[in-house]
Amino acid sequence: MFPSPGSRNLLPLIMPQLGESIAEATIVRAAFAPGERVEADTDLLEVETNKAVMGVTAPCGGILAELTAVVGESYPVGATLGYLEVSAEDAERLGLHDAPPPRKEKPRRSASGSGDSAGQSERLSVEPTVSGLPVPAHAGGASFLSPRMKARMAELGLHAADLAGVAGSGAGGRVTIDDLERFLQDLERNTISPASSMRVAVADAMRRSWTRPLATVVLPVTLDALLAHRRGSEVKAGPALYALRALAIALSEMPAAGGRLIGDRIVHPRSVDIGFAVEAEDGVLVPVIRNAEQYPLADLVERYNRLVELARARRLPGSDTGGSIATITNYGVFGLTMATPIPLPEQTILLGMGAGRVTPSWDQESKSFLPVTQAQFTLSFDHRVLDGGAAGRLLQRVAGLLGTPSSL
């Protein structure tokens, strides 16, 4: 119920638009209890989207009259989360009495599945399983679904790809409704844990990425010059930033490699914006350095380090994510020598770096093997846009730039 104003000026606290593609957020913490006084621009609630943790702030000072939002539940953008009692002057300034009534929203089911559907007469016997399998996947899996099966899946929040592990007993291997119920009942015997919003987002991105034909080329890259340059630099950049800057230069020279295939046209980027993978809690975030080809390496170090800290804290602003044309990932920090990472859905290429290893290399001048530090670099790419030759030339150019780090 909307509180009766009486002589009180009750300002609704609204779930803000937290990003261009964000439709809802989950309440993770309430910083104040009803009755407490708060100052303007103070974070009243901490909310989590599939990209970051953000705050819902007080538009002015006042007393927190009521919190209608429940910690652990999800609410759409525009939903009323509570009410702030404000002064008459602030109410007039904020147009409180001229505003339409606030939107009354019931919470969406949270990732933990703790919410109850209003008006539901009885619980579904498989509800805990379904709430523990929220990964969206709209393709693959069962090849034919009957109308009854589709209705049941829609009721439970499942998609066709969730049935990929179900052995069908129907005609032609078709998965029947009985197959589905047996599958869900069997899952109930397992330990179920909720997938975080970030894990769901990563799963959805990888599903969309895998709809394209992807390929990978590999090249051993000698890192001795890079390591020597880093030791002699006053401002020390990490190997991933060296690779990011080298890739940015290479893409500025070969802009076609950063294009995207949309229908029957190649869309070329307006700028060379490069992302880099940062491991965060239960997932990976990809901060972006804009116009990376325009700034020398030394000028990027402070920006890079700041974005790493924000990503690990899941505090990245929307302006520092998305819209990049390529990503760098340094899987060598895990001791891996080679991997085949998958580019993001909106990107054509992804540059991967393996762990450096001391290895013998033939030196023609001394006619002997000398120890050098090498790492396997991989370039994963959308084969619709690039062929192996173009991808190989791009990777060779990156290796050449890393061999002359003073040019970065």
N, C-alpha and C positions, 0 to 999 in steps of 0.2 A: 504494500500500500504506500502511496505517496503521502508523506507526512502532511498534516494540515498546517498551513503556514501560520494561522493566527497572527500574532504579532511578531513571529520569528521570520527571519529571512533565510530560507533554506535553499542553498545553491546545490543543484545536483552535480555529483562527480561522475564524469562521463569517461568511458573507455575511449582513449584517443586513437586516432589513426597512427599506428606505430611504424608504418612502412608502406611502400607503394602496393605490395602484394600481400599485406597482412590483413586477414579478415577477422581474427580473433586472438585472444591471448589468455593465458592461465594465471590466476592469482597465486603467487608463491609466498608472499609475506605481507602482513599489515604492520606498518611501522607505528601506528597510533591506535589507541582504543577510544571508543566513543566517550565524549566528555572532555577529552584532552584538547588543549589549545595548540594550534599549529600556526606557523608563519608562512608567508607567501613563498611560493617556489620550493616548498618542502616536499620531499617524496612521501606521499601518504601510503601508497601501495607499491609493491614490487611485482611486476608481471613478466611472464616469460612467453616469448614467441618461438617459432622454430629457428630463429636466427640469433636471438640475444635476450638478455634480461634487461628490462627498462623500468623506469619509474613513472607512476601517475602522480603528478604534482598538484599542489594546492594553488589555484589561480590567485588567491589572496589570503590574508590572514583570517583566522576565525576559530570556531570550536567545532570539532568533529561531532556532528549530531548523531549520525547513524552510519553503519557500514552494512549494506545489503549484500555485498559480494562475499563469497565464501572461499577461503584459502583452499587451493587444490582444484577449483572448478574453473572452467573456461567460459569467457564471455565475448560476444561479438563487439566489433567496433561500434560505438554509439550507445552501448548499454549503460544504464545507470548503476554505479557501483556503491553509492552512498550519498550522504548529504552533509554539507558544511554550513553551519550557521554563521552568517556574515553580517557585517554592519549595514545599516541602511544606505550609507554612502557607497559601499562596495556593491550592494545589490543594484543600486541605480546605475552605477558605472558599467556593470556587467550585463545590464538589460535583463535582470532576473524576472521581473514582472511582465516583460513583453515576450518572453520566450515561450514556445509551445511546451505542453507537458512532456516530461522526460519519457523516453522509451522504456517500457517495462519488459525486461528479458529474463527468461529462466536460464540458468547456467547450462552450457553445453556439457556433454559427458566429458569428464577429464580423462587424461591419459591413463590414470590408475583405475578407471572404470567404477569410481565410487558413487557417481551420481545416479539418481533414480529418474526414470521417465515419468512425467506427470500423468496421472490417470491410468497408469498401467495396472491392470487387474491382477496379473500374476507375473512372476519372473520367468524368463526363458531358462530352460534347464541348462543351456550352454552359454549363458551370458558371460560368465567369468572368462571363458576361453576367447570369446569374440572381442571383449574389451582388451584382452592381452595381445591381440593380433591386429593392430590398427594400420599396418603398413599399406599404403595405397599403391596398387598396381593394376592398371586398367587393361593390360594386354597379356597374351600368353596364357598358359594353363589349359583349362578345358576348352575343347574346340567347338562344342555345341552345348547350349544350356536351354533347357525347356523353360517356358514361361513360369511354371511353378518353382523351378530351381532359381530363376532370376529373382522372383519375389522373395523367396526365403533368404537368399544371399543379401538382397537389399535390406531386409529386416534385420539381419545380423551384422551388416556393415562389411561384408566380404566382397572381394573382387575375383575375377576369373583366375588370375595368376595364383591366388591362394590355394587353388585346387590342383596345382601342378603335381603335388605329391599324393593325390588321391587316385587309387586304382579303380577305374570305372567297371561296373558289372553290366552296363546296358549294351544295347546293340552298337557294334563298332567301337567298343571301349568307352561309350558315353558314360559320364558320371551322373548317376541318378540321385534323387533326393534321399533315398535310403543310404547310398554311399556317403553322402555328405554328413548325415546324422551320425553314422558309425564313426566317421573320421573325427568329428567334433567330440563325440563321447570318449574316443580313445585319447584325444589331446587332454581331456580333463584329468587323466591319470598322471600327467606330467606336471612338473613345477612350472608355473606361469608367472612371468614378470612383465610389468608394463613397459612398452617401448617409449623412450623419451621423445619429446617433440622434435629434438634435433635428429635423433635416429630415424624417425619417420621421414623427415625432410631429406636426409641423405639417401634413404632407400628410394624415395620418389625420384630424386635427381638421377640416381644410378639406373633406375628402370628406364627413364626417358633417354638417358645417354646410350643405353644398350640397344635402342631401336635402330641405330646407325651401324653401317659396316666400319669397324675400327681396326686399325693395323698399328704395328709398332716397329720402329727401326732402332738399332742399338749401335753405339760407337764407344770404344774406350777413349777416354780423354785424360791426358797428362795434366796433373794439377800442380807440379812443382813451381812453375812461374807464378801461379795464383797464390800459393802458400807463401812464397818469398815476398811477393808484393804486400800481402796482408801483414806479415811480420814487420815490414818496414813502414807501414802506414800508421799515422798518428790516430786517425779515426778508423777503427777496424770493422770492416764489413764481414758478414758471414758468407760461406761459400754459396748459399742459396741466393743471396743478393747479388753476388758476382754473376751467377747464372741468369738471374732475372734481367740484369742490365745488359748482358750479352744477347739474350733472346730479344729484348726490346730493340736493340740496334739492328739485329738480323731481320726482324720483322719490318722495321722501317725501310730496309733495303729491299725486302721481298714482300710487299704488302698483300699480294695475292694469297700468301700462305695463311694469313689471318682472317681470310674471308669466310663467310658462312653461306651454305647453299639453302636458299629458301625457294621452294618450287623449282623453276627453271632459271633462276637468277642467282648470281653470287653477290652477296652484300658485303662491301668492303668497309672496314672500320674507319671512323673519323679520327681516332687517336689510338696510340699504342698503350692501352691500359693492361697491365699484367697483374694477375693475382698470384698469391702464394699460399700454400696449404699450411695451416696451423692447427695442431691437435688441441682440441678443447675437451671438456668433460663429455664423454659419450658421443663423440663425433669430431668432425673437422670443419673449421671455418676458413673462408678464403678472403682475407683482406685484399684490397686492390691498390696498387700504386698507379695513379693516373699519369699519362704522358711520360712514361718511364724512359722513352728515348730522348727526352729533352734535357735531362738532368744528369750531370756526372755522378759517378758512383758515390763519391764522398758526400754529396748533397742528399743522398737517399738514405743514409744510414740512420739518422735520427728518426725520420718518418717511418722507416721499416721497423725499428725497434718499438716505436710507440704503437704501431698497429699490431705487432705481436702481443704486447701486453694487453691491449684492449680485447683482442680475440680470445686470449686465454681466460680473461675475466668475463667473456661473453658480453662486452659492452661496446661492440663495434657500432658506430652510427651507420645509418643506411647509405650515406654518401660514400662510405669507404668499402662497400660491398657491391657485387653485381656489376654487370656491364663490361667485364674484362674480355679480352680476345684470346687469352691463353693463361695457363697456370703453371707455376713451378712447384714441384713437390720433392722434398729431400728425404727419401726413404732410407738413405744411408745412415741417418741418425739412429736407426733401429738395428744397424749392423747388416742390413740387406745389401747385397751386391748388385742385384738386378730385380726389376719388377715390371709389370705392364699396367700402370695406372690408367684409369678411364677419364677422358676429358669430360668436363661439365657439359650439360646439354646445349648450352648456348655457345660453346667454344668448339673450335676445330682441332686445336692441338694442346698437348700437355707435355711439358718437359720434366723428366724424372732424373734424379741424381742418386747413384749408388754410393756405397761406402768406399772410401779411398783405400787402396792396398798397395804396398810396396811390391813391385814386380820387376824382373829383369827386362831391359830393353836394349836392343842392339844399337850400338853407336858406331857409325860407319867410319868416323875419323880415327877413333882409337882401336877399331877392329875388335871390340870386346862388348860384353853385356854390362850395362850399368844399371844400378837400382833407380827406379823412378816411381813416383806415386801416381797411380792411375785409378780412375773410377769409371764404371760403366754408366753412360748417359743414355736414356731412352727417350724417344719422341713418339708418343702415341697420337694418332691423327685420324680424322674422318676421311676414309678412303674415297668418298664421293667428291671431295674437294681437292685432295692432294693425292698424287701417286707416290710410289716409293722413291723415285728419283728426286722429286721436289722436296720431299721430307728429308731425304739423305743430304741434299745440298744445304738445307736449312740447319740441320744438325752439325754438319761440317763447319758451317760459318760460325755457329756458336762455339764450337771447339777451338777454332782459330782465334776468336776474340778472347777466349779464356787463356790462350797461350801468350797473349800480349796484354795483360791486365792493365798496364799503364794507359792503354787506349780507352779504357772504360770510364 
